[in-house]
Amino acid sequence: MKTHTRQSPRQEAKAERNLYQAILTLRTVDECRAFFRDLCTPAELQAMSDRWAVVEWLERGLPYREIHKQTGVSVTTITRVARYVGAGNGGYDIAARRMANGKSASVVGR
């Protein structure tokens, strides 16, 4: 088993911020796809894609069981996403609103 040396909270915060800065440099869907395919495992990408798909269904007001039926995502994951949509950090809402308004990064950067 691989041993992981724990970083200080300050180092962790810097590493996290650097990750977000790297993501902000990406300009197209293809660049994002390449970056995330390098960064994440296929299972991690699938989990994130599933969660994002759930946001769309939740915004339509569908019951959790119907979302599960349509997506195959577990009711536990749907519940978790719904909790963050309603009382998270606002990230889902920002992205969903901008996508609805056609303001993705590639559009804004033009």
Contacts in CASP RR format, 6 or more apart in sequence:
PFRMAT RR
TARGET T0000
AUTHOR 0000-0000-0000
METHOD contacts of the structure
MODEL  1
MKTHTRQSPRQEAKAERNLYQAILTLRTVDECRAFFRDLCTPAELQAMSD
RWAVVEWLERGLPYREIHKQTGVSVTTITRVARYVGAGNGGYDIAARRMA
NGKSASVVGR
7 15 0 8 1.000
22 35 0 8 1.000
23 32 0 8 1.000
23 35 0 8 1.000
26 32 0 8 1.000
26 35 0 8 1.000
26 105 0 8 1.000
27 105 0 8 1.000
27 106 0 8 1.000
27 109 0 8 1.000
28 106 0 8 1.000
29 104 0 8 1.000
29 106 0 8 1.000
36 45 0 8 1.000
36 48 0 8 1.000
37 45 0 8 1.000
40 48 0 8 1.000
47 77 0 8 1.000
50 71 0 8 1.000
50 72 0 8 1.000
50 73 0 8 1.000
50 77 0 8 1.000
51 73 0 8 1.000
51 77 0 8 1.000
51 81 0 8 1.000
53 71 0 8 1.000
53 73 0 8 1.000
54 67 0 8 1.000
54 71 0 8 1.000
54 73 0 8 1.000
54 77 0 8 1.000
54 78 0 8 1.000
54 81 0 8 1.000
54 82 0 8 1.000
55 81 0 8 1.000
55 85 0 8 1.000
55 92 0 8 1.000
55 96 0 8 1.000
56 96 0 8 1.000
57 66 0 8 1.000
57 67 0 8 1.000
57 70 0 8 1.000
57 71 0 8 1.000
58 67 0 8 1.000
58 78 0 8 1.000
58 81 0 8 1.000
58 82 0 8 1.000
58 85 0 8 1.000
59 85 0 8 1.000
59 96 0 8 1.000
62 70 0 8 1.000
64 75 0 8 1.000
64 78 0 8 1.000
64 79 0 8 1.000
64 82 0 8 1.000
65 75 0 8 1.000
67 73 0 8 1.000
67 78 0 8 1.000
68 74 0 8 1.000
68 75 0 8 1.000
68 78 0 8 1.000
81 92 0 8 1.000
84 92 0 8 1.000
85 92 0 8 1.000
85 93 0 8 1.000
98 104 0 8 1.000
END
